[in-house]
Amino acid sequence: MPISGLLITLSENATAAQQAVAAIAKHPSLEVGQCFGRWLPTCLDVCSDREGRAIHQWLESLEGVCFIDVVFVGFDDEGSECPLDS
């Protein structure tokens, strides 16, 4: 299971940034940290690399997202509960 630490740079447009944060917070594969200025630390926990890439592309498409830094990638095979594993 790929787990990624992302640092999302939000738009200077406060409305667009707030809308992006709200959408990101609702996504079941993303855990959102506390915003610090325009930066939003986020954890992405997915079942496959393909799923991670799709979510990354979705994040990039959000109007309030300017840039995404991938600051960590790890793989956790123990305790995997992904439906694709069976």
Residue pairs with C-beta under 8 A, 6 or more apart in sequence:
1 45
1 46
1 47
1 75
1 76
1 77
1 80
1 82
2 44
2 45
2 46
2 48
2 49
2 52
2 73
2 74
2 75
3 43
3 44
3 45
3 46
3 72
3 73
3 74
3 75
3 76
4 43
4 44
4 52
4 70
4 72
4 73
4 74
5 41
5 42
5 43
5 44
5 70
5 71
5 72
5 73
6 41
6 42
6 43
6 44
6 59
6 68
6 69
6 70
6 71
7 39
7 40
7 41
7 42
7 68
7 69
7 71
8 20
8 24
8 39
8 40
8 41
8 42
8 59
8 65
8 67
8 68
8 69
9 38
9 39
9 65
9 66
9 67
9 68
9 69
10 16
10 17
10 20
10 21
10 35
10 38
10 39
10 40
10 64
10 65
10 66
11 17
11 20
11 38
11 63
11 64
11 65
11 66
12 38
13 64
15 64
16 63
16 64
17 38
17 64
18 64
19 62
19 63
19 64
20 62
20 63
20 64
20 65
21 32
21 35
21 40
21 64
23 62
24 30
24 32
24 40
24 42
24 59
24 62
25 32
27 55
29 44
29 45
29 46
29 51
29 55
30 42
30 43
30 44
30 55
31 42
31 43
31 45
32 40
32 41
32 42
33 40
33 41
33 42
33 43
34 41
38 66
44 52
44 55
44 56
46 52
46 55
47 80
47 82
47 83
47 84
47 85
48 82
48 84
56 68
59 65
59 68
60 68
